[in-house]
Amino acid sequence: MIEFARPAALWLSLPLPFWLAWSWRRPVSLCLPLAALRHPMLPAKAQSTPGASRGALLMRAAAVSFLFVALAQPRQPLGWIAPAPIGRDIALILDISSSMSRDDFALDGKAITRMAMVQRVLHDFIDSRPSDRFSVMVFGGGAAVLTPPTRDRQHVLRQLDRLQVGALGDYTASGDALALALRSVRDEQPRPALIFVGDGDPANAGDMQPAEALALARALQVPVHTMQIGSAMTATADEDIQPTLADIAHLTGGRHAVVRNVDDARRFLRLVDAVEPTIRPAPKARRMREWYPLPLGAALLLLALAGSIDARIQRRQADRP
């Protein structure tokens, strides 16, 4: 279906029939007359400027009509233009203690370490979410920001590949890492999310206890999705009891999974991808195919033909004795 972007331009053509009716009775050339040599010895008829033919007049009237149609900008709506998806902030919290170097996972028939398995599945997860901002926090005996929030996925993937197990010691300052992650995400829509990956339940090795970081996440309403590598270690009676990874996920509205193979990890990240979808706004604009060049070209062609007709008539009359 053809529509007009500026339909009001068609109203400008209303005086055109009246002009055509007036010019039909009294044709007036709209082109410049040919240069003529005036001499007292030449007859007056040879020195007069011929008027426009009625065929040229009709062509000019049609050309003006086409110009008004081109000015109204005819166009054909095509498919909708999909707006860019709105991503969210996702913070990855990774345990790099020495226990992550155990090679108790298998991929393609080969034994791999826990860290290598985490790197592999996170690569696929990050690649599948091009609109999100990712940040990476690591923890062992301390916590550190590996990558601040960024949409540069290649940078995030390179930083993941450079992880060194045991670089921060063998303890687990998971509370500090959770606090750093909560500071890195933006409090806006769509809401941010955290993914915590560790092979044991949180311990209070850092300055902030996991229970305090959990309370902060609940206050900010940020869900924490927890991926537990293997079975959690059981705390002894004299240890300060802290919330488990399952508790953190449950109390913040996140998802929890115990991962014993690569397929478990992939299923967990697919679940997180489903519950933290990328927002895709409804389209508001459509692609258009512009048709104004056709009436514009027709108008120029008709004006050129009308001018050639007038020129031919003028030359013919000028050649008469």
Summary of the structure (lengths in Angstrom):
residues: 321
radius of gyration: 38.8
end to end distance: 57.3
largest distance: 131.4
contacts: 987
relative contact order: 0.17
helix: 42%
strand: 20%
